Amino acid sequence: MTMTDLLAASDISTAINACKAKDSFSLKTFFATVGLSKKSPPEIEKVFKMLDQDKSGFIEQDELQLFLQKFSKGARALTAAETKAFLMAGDMDGDGKIGLCSVLYVLL
């Protein structure tokens, strides 16, 4: 399964283009533009599992840096500042990881 099986390729392209410049990534804007905000919890879980590269059940800092590349192979890596802001937005318990429940909370 790929991201385009769950999300429209045109929405992915628009979301990636909106954050081409360094330090331009906005979590809520990206999720809305790519269409994740409109997805059901089971659909969001499928995307989460694709982002969880090591299959730990969490998305950690190193996986966040490559977040955009999971949506589009040619996309840039997130900057350190963007990665930190993303982690802070989704790390509800301060353990340095983002779980599925945190993603659902941010989106729903």
GROMACS elastic network, one bead per residue, 0.5 to 0.9 nm:
[ bonds ]
;  ai    aj funct       b0    kb
    1     4     6  0.82197   500
    1     5     6  0.62968   500
    1     6     6  0.84305   500
    1    46     6  0.89560   500
    1    50     6  0.83679   500
    2     5     6  0.53571   500
    2     6     6  0.73141   500
    2     7     6  0.89123   500
    2    47     6  0.86657   500
    2    50     6  0.78501   500
    2    70     6  0.89538   500
    2    71     6  0.85183   500
    3     6     6  0.54183   500
    3     7     6  0.58157   500
    3     8     6  0.82530   500
    3     9     6  0.82157   500
    3    12     6  0.85197   500
    3    47     6  0.69578   500
    3    50     6  0.79579   500
    3    70     6  0.77770   500
    3    71     6  0.61159   500
    3    72     6  0.86266   500
    4     8     6  0.57061   500
    4     9     6  0.55532   500
    4    12     6  0.80536   500
    4    71     6  0.82638   500
    5     8     6  0.77540   500
    5     9     6  0.88644   500
    6    39     6  0.89176   500
    6    43     6  0.72139   500
    6    44     6  0.89728   500
    6    46     6  0.82817   500
    6    47     6  0.76935   500
    7    10     6  0.85914   500
    7    11     6  0.71486   500
    7    12     6  0.70775   500
    7    34     6  0.69715   500
    7    35     6  0.66048   500
    7    36     6  0.76843   500
    8    11     6  0.52361   500
    8    12     6  0.63720   500
    8    13     6  0.87041   500
    8    34     6  0.76146   500
    8    35     6  0.78044   500
    9    12     6  0.50587   500
    9    13     6  0.61315   500
    9    14     6  0.86214   500
    9    34     6  0.87151   500
   10    13     6  0.50637   500
   10    14     6  0.61610   500
   10    15     6  0.86069   500
   10    34     6  0.84782   500
   11    14     6  0.50902   500
   11    15     6  0.61069   500
   11    16     6  0.85556   500
   11    33     6  0.61970   500
   11    35     6  0.67603   500
   12    15     6  0.51530   500
   12    16     6  0.60951   500
   12    17     6  0.85218   500
   12    30     6  0.89253   500
   12    33     6  0.75847   500
   12    34     6  0.50315   500
   12    35     6  0.81668   500
   12    71     6  0.66798   500
   12    72     6  0.74967   500
   13    16     6  0.51788   500
   13    17     6  0.60500   500
   13    18     6  0.85664   500
   13    34     6  0.81207   500
   13    71     6  0.86837   500
   13    72     6  0.77362   500
   14    17     6  0.51759   500
   14    18     6  0.61857   500
   14    33     6  0.70742   500
   14    34     6  0.74060   500
   15    18     6  0.52012   500
   15    19     6  0.68403   500
   15    29     6  0.80898   500
   15    30     6  0.55799   500
   15    31     6  0.81652   500
   15    32     6  0.85781   500
   15    33     6  0.53973   500
   15    34     6  0.55240   500
   16    19     6  0.55328   500
   16    20     6  0.63841   500
   16    25     6  0.89895   500
   16    30     6  0.79047   500
   16    34     6  0.84585   500
   16    68     6  0.70497   500
   16    71     6  0.79998   500
   16    72     6  0.74741   500
   16    75     6  0.67874   500
   16    76     6  0.88341   500
   17    20     6  0.52885   500
   17    21     6  0.86106   500
   17    75     6  0.86810   500
   18    21     6  0.80194   500
   18    24     6  0.76978   500
   18    25     6  0.78573   500
   18    30     6  0.81074   500
   18    33     6  0.89887   500
   19    22     6  0.72974   500
   19    23     6  0.78245   500
   19    25     6  0.50101   500
   19    26     6  0.77571   500
   19    30     6  0.81610   500
   19    76     6  0.89335   500
   20    23     6  0.87471   500
   20    24     6  0.70904   500
   20    25     6  0.80356   500
   20    75     6  0.75584   500
   20    76     6  0.70686   500
   21    24     6  0.55640   500
   21    25     6  0.80674   500
   21    76     6  0.88190   500
   22    25     6  0.75011   500
   22    76     6  0.84215   500
   22    77     6  0.88935   500
   22    78     6  0.74711   500
   22    79     6  0.66441   500
   22    82     6  0.86242   500
   23    26     6  0.85455   500
   23    78     6  0.76703   500
   23    79     6  0.64605   500
   23    80     6  0.89271   500
   23    81     6  0.71822   500
   23    82     6  0.60984   500
   24    82     6  0.81525   500
   25    29     6  0.80789   500
   25    30     6  0.72443   500
   25    78     6  0.76466   500
   25    79     6  0.89891   500
   25    82     6  0.65881   500
   26    29     6  0.52950   500
   26    30     6  0.58978   500
   26    31     6  0.85110   500
   26    82     6  0.81237   500
   26    86     6  0.83637   500
   27    30     6  0.51890   500
   27    31     6  0.61276   500
   27    32     6  0.85829   500
   27    82     6  0.89964   500
   27    85     6  0.87588   500
   27    86     6  0.66394   500
   27    89     6  0.84034   500
   28    31     6  0.51761   500
   28    32     6  0.61120   500
   28    33     6  0.85260   500
   28    37     6  0.85223   500
   28   106     6  0.79474   500
   28   107     6  0.78015   500
   29    32     6  0.51648   500
   29    33     6  0.59844   500
   29    34     6  0.84501   500
   30    33     6  0.51456   500
   30    34     6  0.59331   500
   30    35     6  0.83634   500
   30    36     6  0.85456   500
   31    34     6  0.53618   500
   31    35     6  0.61251   500
   31    36     6  0.51128   500
   31    37     6  0.58320   500
   31   107     6  0.75350   500
   32    35     6  0.51907   500
   32    36     6  0.60274   500
   32    37     6  0.51186   500
   32    38     6  0.76253   500
   32   107     6  0.85391   500
   33    36     6  0.77536   500
   33    37     6  0.82767   500
   34    37     6  0.80767   500
   35    38     6  0.56646   500
   35    39     6  0.69481   500
   36    39     6  0.52002   500
   36    40     6  0.84498   500
   36    43     6  0.84650   500
   36    44     6  0.67908   500
   36    47     6  0.87136   500
   36   107     6  0.73925   500
   37    40     6  0.84584   500
   37    44     6  0.87677   500
   37   106     6  0.89860   500
   37   107     6  0.53788   500
   37   108     6  0.69101   500
   38   107     6  0.84630   500
   38   108     6  0.86306   500
   39    42     6  0.81003   500
   39    43     6  0.58781   500
   39    44     6  0.62030   500
   39   107     6  0.89385   500
   40    43     6  0.52324   500
   40    44     6  0.62171   500
   40    45     6  0.86218   500
   41    44     6  0.50151   500
   41    45     6  0.60913   500
   41    46     6  0.87592   500
   41   104     6  0.68536   500
   41   108     6  0.86703   500
   42    45     6  0.50147   500
   42    46     6  0.64765   500
   42    47     6  0.89653   500
   43    46     6  0.51678   500
   43    47     6  0.65992   500
   43    48     6  0.87081   500
   44    47     6  0.51486   500
   44    48     6  0.60996   500
   44    49     6  0.86616   500
   44   100     6  0.84779   500
   44   103     6  0.81776   500
   44   104     6  0.73957   500
   44   107     6  0.89475   500
   45    49     6  0.61586   500
   45    50     6  0.87057   500
   45   100     6  0.67957   500
   45   103     6  0.88352   500
   45   104     6  0.84248   500
   46    49     6  0.52010   500
   46    50     6  0.64990   500
   46    51     6  0.88860   500
   47    50     6  0.51232   500
   47    51     6  0.63959   500
   47    52     6  0.87479   500
   48    51     6  0.50904   500
   48    52     6  0.61720   500
   48    57     6  0.87866   500
   48    58     6  0.85885   500
   48    59     6  0.81025   500
   48    99     6  0.87032   500
   48   100     6  0.67158   500
   48   103     6  0.80347   500
   49    52     6  0.50227   500
   49    53     6  0.75304   500
   49    55     6  0.71293   500
   49    57     6  0.76153   500
   49    58     6  0.87451   500
   49    59     6  0.89990   500
   49   100     6  0.87438   500
   50    53     6  0.65124   500
   50    55     6  0.86734   500
   50    70     6  0.76882   500
   51    54     6  0.88358   500
   51    55     6  0.87977   500
   51    58     6  0.89815   500
   51    59     6  0.69434   500
   51    63     6  0.70990   500
   51    64     6  0.82470   500
   51    66     6  0.88599   500
   51    67     6  0.69610   500
   51    70     6  0.66062   500
   51    71     6  0.89925   500
   52    55     6  0.52958   500
   52    56     6  0.68343   500
   52    57     6  0.66611   500
   52    58     6  0.61734   500
   52    59     6  0.52536   500
   52    60     6  0.80648   500
   52    63     6  0.69866   500
   53    56     6  0.79493   500
   53    59     6  0.79103   500
   53    63     6  0.68552   500
   54    57     6  0.82185   500
   54    58     6  0.85857   500
   54    59     6  0.85673   500
   54    63     6  0.85870   500
   55    58     6  0.74553   500
   55    59     6  0.87463   500
   56    59     6  0.77346   500
   57    98     6  0.87253   500
   57    99     6  0.65948   500
   57   100     6  0.75714   500
   58    97     6  0.58624   500
   58    98     6  0.53418   500
   58   100     6  0.70858   500
   59    62     6  0.82157   500
   59    63     6  0.59664   500
   59    64     6  0.67358   500
   59    87     6  0.89300   500
   59    96     6  0.89952   500
   59    97     6  0.56758   500
   59    98     6  0.50262   500
   59    99     6  0.65062   500
   59   100     6  0.85405   500
   60    63     6  0.53865   500
   60    64     6  0.62536   500
   60    65     6  0.89398   500
   60    87     6  0.79562   500
   60    96     6  0.67274   500
   60    98     6  0.64585   500
   61    65     6  0.63829   500
   61    83     6  0.68058   500
   61    84     6  0.78270   500
   61    86     6  0.89946   500
   61    87     6  0.69635   500
   61    96     6  0.74061   500
   61    97     6  0.71595   500
   61    98     6  0.88551   500
   62    65     6  0.53323   500
   62    66     6  0.69768   500
   62    67     6  0.89503   500
   62    83     6  0.86848   500
   63    66     6  0.54161   500
   63    67     6  0.62591   500
   64    68     6  0.82620   500
   64    77     6  0.86026   500
   64    78     6  0.73921   500
   64    83     6  0.60387   500
   64    84     6  0.89341   500
   64    86     6  0.76338   500
   64    87     6  0.76793   500
   65    68     6  0.78589   500
   65    69     6  0.87525   500
   65    77     6  0.54188   500
   65    79     6  0.69987   500
   65    80     6  0.76059   500
   65    82     6  0.82546   500
   65    83     6  0.57941   500
   66    69     6  0.53254   500
   66    70     6  0.66914   500
   66    75     6  0.87011   500
   66    76     6  0.77421   500
   66    77     6  0.51198   500
   66    78     6  0.65368   500
   67    70     6  0.54890   500
   67    71     6  0.72522   500
   67    76     6  0.89556   500
   67    77     6  0.71464   500
   67    78     6  0.71980   500
   68    71     6  0.53560   500
   68    72     6  0.63667   500
   68    73     6  0.80095   500
   68    74     6  0.87526   500
   68    75     6  0.57294   500
   68    76     6  0.65998   500
   68    77     6  0.65254   500
   68    78     6  0.72550   500
   69    74     6  0.64763   500
   69    76     6  0.65603   500
   69    77     6  0.68311   500
   70    73     6  0.65203   500
   70    75     6  0.84102   500
   71    75     6  0.78550   500
   72    75     6  0.54759   500
   72    76     6  0.89642   500
   73    76     6  0.85314   500
   76    79     6  0.88375   500
   78    81     6  0.79797   500
   78    82     6  0.57777   500
   78    83     6  0.59096   500
   79    82     6  0.51259   500
   79    83     6  0.60600   500
   79    84     6  0.85196   500
   80    83     6  0.51053   500
   80    84     6  0.61033   500
   80    85     6  0.86246   500
   81    84     6  0.51480   500
   81    85     6  0.61820   500
   81    86     6  0.85574   500
   82    85     6  0.51276   500
   82    86     6  0.60332   500
   82    87     6  0.85041   500
   83    86     6  0.50744   500
   83    87     6  0.60774   500
   83    88     6  0.85464   500
   84    87     6  0.50987   500
   84    88     6  0.60952   500
   84    89     6  0.85863   500
   85    88     6  0.50838   500
   85    89     6  0.61388   500
   85    90     6  0.87225   500
   86    89     6  0.51530   500
   86    90     6  0.63358   500
   86    91     6  0.84188   500
   87    90     6  0.52866   500
   87    91     6  0.55907   500
   87    96     6  0.70778   500
   87    97     6  0.70883   500
   87    98     6  0.68981   500
   88    91     6  0.53806   500
   88    92     6  0.78208   500
   88    94     6  0.80726   500
   88    96     6  0.82693   500
   89    92     6  0.75875   500
   89    98     6  0.89591   500
   89   102     6  0.87625   500
   89   106     6  0.79663   500
   90    93     6  0.89802   500
   90    97     6  0.78875   500
   90    98     6  0.54666   500
   90    99     6  0.78575   500
   90   102     6  0.55156   500
   90   103     6  0.64411   500
   90   105     6  0.84972   500
   90   106     6  0.70761   500
   91    94     6  0.55631   500
   91    95     6  0.68704   500
   91    96     6  0.62520   500
   91    97     6  0.56822   500
   91    99     6  0.75588   500
   91   102     6  0.68169   500
   92    95     6  0.80572   500
   92    97     6  0.85610   500
   92    98     6  0.74678   500
   92    99     6  0.85246   500
   92   102     6  0.63415   500
   93    96     6  0.81278   500
   93    97     6  0.84673   500
   93    98     6  0.88414   500
   94    97     6  0.75503   500
   95    98     6  0.82988   500
   98   101     6  0.82217   500
   98   102     6  0.61986   500
   98   103     6  0.72288   500
   99   102     6  0.53550   500
   99   103     6  0.66334   500
   99   104     6  0.89068   500
  100   103     6  0.51126   500
  100   104     6  0.62298   500
  100   105     6  0.85728   500
  101   104     6  0.50856   500
  101   105     6  0.61009   500
  101   106     6  0.86797   500
  102   106     6  0.62330   500
  102   107     6  0.86431   500
  103   106     6  0.51514   500
  103   107     6  0.61874   500
  103   108     6  0.84671   500
  104   107     6  0.51222   500
  104   108     6  0.57143   500
  105   108     6  0.54319   500
